[in-house]
Amino acid sequence: MPVLAAVRAVRDRVGADDDVTELLCATHGNAVSIYFRDPEGNRLEVFLDTPWYCEQPLREPIDLDQSDEAVMGAAEALARSRPRFRSRAQWISEMEQLMGYKA
């Protein structure tokens, strides 16, 4: 299962490379992400999905040096602030029904 420690480890590794630029840590409510440009200028994203769904686009900076609980709490609060907030599981179930998907 992915964890915030993995996102932090990538942030720390790319942040230590002088050829990596534009490092940004953010939450979208439904994910916690880092963005950066590699030495060739390509924009990359590494992210961890959260258990929540919320409408996009949405992005706010987040401090990944906070505890896991604080980071996930901030992501959840942002997601809950959106009008169509729901759990990711509920959203997936709704999309399966809309698309007529049967497992």
MODA-V415766 format. One record per pair of residues at least 24 apart in sequence whose ideal C-beta (glycine too) atoms are under 7 Angstrom apart, sorted by the first residue. I is the first residue (numbers start at 0). J is the second residue. Records with the same first field share a line. If there is no record, write none. Layout:
I->J + J
This chain:
1->47
3->31 + 47 + 67 + 70
6->31 + 33 + 45 + 47 + 63
7->63
9->33 + 45
10->63
24->60 + 61 + 63
25->58 + 59 + 60 + 61
26->59 + 61 + 73 + 74 + 77
27->55 + 57 + 58
28->53 + 57 + 74 + 77 + 78 + 81
29->53 + 78
31->61 + 70 + 74
49->74 + 75 + 78
50->86 + 87
51->75 + 78 + 84 + 86 + 87
52->85 + 86 + 87 + 90
53->78 + 81 + 83 + 84
54->81 + 83
57->81
